[in-house]
Amino acid sequence: MDLSKYRHTDSIAIGAPREVVYELVADIAGYGAFSPVCTGGSWDDEAQDWFTGSNANGDMKWDTRCRVDIAVPGEEFAFTNCGFDGGIELVAWSFALEPDGDATVLVQTWEVLPAYEGFIGQLVPDAEAYLDGVVEPTRAGMAATLAAMKAAAEG
């Protein structure tokens, strides 16, 4: 399966310094205030290398273990969704913060990873059809998340 169609990047200009914007993207407990699907999260360890993200879509609710891959204040926060138990790399998410004068351009990227096909294939009859169905809602959710982060940072 060609995974390139399951990668998307979106961005928004925010009238706030990168340090302020970084606090929003690195506050995993606060994601529920911004995301239409993620309802929050909690750190699994003191080093903040792993967290459990809580999600909801309609009546369906689930948690995933996520590994923090990059945490550079003012520059980038990136993590990988490693499934229900943290044992399989499924989806990479990142927030890069680019300077724009006194403002910040926040760039969010979503990328489905190769192991996802086998994982979701155990749960649904057609992995590609399932993924095709989540592309537009994911893109819309990313735009909504970025807009909500902008409103919070500028508010």
C-alpha positions as CSV (number, residue, x, y, z in Angstrom):
1,M,0.0,0.0,0.0
2,D,1.2,3.5,-0.9
3,L,1.4,5.4,2.4
4,S,2.2,8.8,0.8
5,K,-1.5,9.7,0.7
6,Y,-1.6,9.3,4.5
7,R,0.8,12.1,5.2
8,H,-0.4,15.7,5.6
9,T,1.2,19.0,6.7
10,D,-0.7,22.1,7.6
11,S,0.4,25.4,9.2
12,I,-0.9,28.6,10.7
13,A,0.7,31.9,11.6
14,I,0.3,32.8,15.3
15,G,0.9,36.2,16.7
16,A,2.9,34.9,19.7
17,P,6.5,34.0,20.5
18,R,7.6,30.4,19.8
19,E,8.1,29.8,23.5
20,V,4.4,30.5,24.2
21,V,3.3,28.3,21.3
22,Y,5.6,25.5,22.4
23,E,4.0,25.4,25.8
24,L,0.7,24.6,24.1
25,V,2.0,21.9,21.8
26,A,4.0,20.2,24.6
27,D,1.2,20.3,27.1
28,I,-0.3,16.8,26.3
29,A,-2.8,17.1,29.1
30,G,-4.3,20.2,27.5
31,Y,-4.7,18.7,24.0
32,G,-8.4,18.2,24.7
33,A,-8.9,22.0,24.5
34,F,-7.7,22.1,20.9
35,S,-8.3,18.7,19.2
36,P,-11.6,17.4,18.0
37,V,-10.4,13.8,18.7
38,C,-7.7,13.9,21.4
39,T,-9.3,14.5,24.8
40,G,-6.1,14.8,26.8
41,G,-3.1,12.9,28.0
42,S,-1.0,12.0,31.0
43,W,2.7,11.4,31.3
44,D,3.7,7.7,31.8
45,D,7.2,8.6,33.3
46,E,9.0,11.4,35.1
47,A,11.4,11.9,32.2
48,Q,8.4,12.7,30.0
49,D,9.6,10.2,27.3
50,W,6.2,8.4,27.1
51,F,2.6,9.5,27.6
52,T,-0.9,8.0,27.2
53,G,-3.2,9.9,24.9
54,S,-6.9,9.7,25.4
55,N,-9.2,10.0,22.3
56,A,-12.8,10.0,21.5
57,N,-14.8,10.0,18.2
58,G,-18.5,9.7,18.7
59,D,-19.2,6.9,21.1
60,M,-15.8,5.3,20.4
61,K,-13.1,6.0,23.1
62,W,-9.5,4.7,23.2
63,D,-6.1,5.3,24.6
64,T,-2.7,5.1,22.9
65,R,0.8,5.1,24.3
66,C,3.0,7.6,22.6
67,R,6.7,8.0,22.6
68,V,8.2,11.6,22.5
69,D,10.8,11.7,19.8
70,I,11.7,15.4,19.8
71,A,11.1,17.9,22.6
72,V,13.1,21.1,21.9
73,P,11.4,24.1,23.6
74,G,10.6,26.9,21.1
75,E,11.5,24.7,18.1
76,E,9.7,21.3,17.9
77,F,7.6,18.7,19.7
78,A,7.2,15.4,17.9
79,F,5.8,12.0,19.0
80,T,4.9,8.6,17.7
81,N,1.6,6.8,18.5
82,C,2.8,3.4,19.4
83,G,-0.6,1.7,19.7
84,F,-2.5,0.5,22.7
85,D,0.5,-0.9,24.5
86,G,3.4,1.1,23.1
87,G,4.7,-1.8,21.1
88,I,4.2,-0.8,17.4
89,E,4.9,2.5,15.6
90,L,1.7,3.5,13.9
91,V,1.5,7.3,13.4
92,A,4.0,10.1,13.7
93,W,2.9,13.5,14.7
94,S,5.0,16.7,14.9
95,F,4.7,20.4,15.6
96,A,7.5,22.5,14.3
97,L,7.7,26.2,15.3
98,E,9.2,28.5,12.7
99,P,10.1,32.1,13.6
100,D,8.2,34.9,11.7
101,G,9.4,38.2,13.2
102,D,7.7,38.4,16.5
103,A,5.2,35.7,15.5
104,T,5.4,32.0,15.0
105,V,4.4,29.7,12.1
106,L,3.2,26.5,13.6
107,V,3.6,23.5,11.3
108,Q,1.7,20.3,12.1
109,T,2.5,17.0,10.3
110,W,0.7,13.7,10.4
111,E,2.2,10.6,8.9
112,V,0.9,7.0,8.9
113,L,3.8,4.6,9.4
114,P,4.3,1.2,7.6
115,A,3.2,-1.0,10.5
116,Y,-0.2,0.6,10.5
117,E,-1.5,-1.4,7.7
118,G,-1.0,-4.7,9.5
119,F,-2.3,-3.3,12.8
120,I,-5.5,-1.9,11.4
121,G,-5.9,-4.9,9.1
122,Q,-6.6,-7.0,12.3
123,L,-9.5,-4.7,13.2
124,V,-11.1,-3.9,9.9
125,P,-11.6,-5.9,6.7
126,D,-9.9,-3.4,4.3
127,A,-7.1,-1.3,5.8
128,E,-6.7,0.9,2.7
129,A,-10.4,1.8,2.6
130,Y,-10.3,2.5,6.3
131,L,-7.3,4.8,5.9
132,D,-8.9,6.5,2.9
133,G,-11.9,7.3,5.2
134,V,-9.8,9.0,7.8
135,V,-7.8,11.3,5.5
136,E,-10.3,14.2,5.3
137,P,-11.4,14.0,8.9
138,T,-7.7,14.1,10.0
139,R,-7.0,17.1,7.7
140,A,-10.0,18.9,9.1
141,G,-9.0,18.0,12.6
142,M,-5.5,19.3,12.1
143,A,-6.9,22.7,10.8
144,A,-9.2,22.9,13.7
145,T,-6.4,22.1,16.2
146,L,-4.1,24.7,14.7
147,A,-6.9,27.4,14.8
148,A,-7.7,26.6,18.4
149,M,-4.0,26.8,19.3
150,K,-3.7,30.1,17.5
151,A,-6.7,31.5,19.4
152,A,-5.3,30.3,22.8
153,A,-1.8,31.7,22.1
154,E,-3.1,35.0,20.9
155,G,-5.9,35.3,23.6
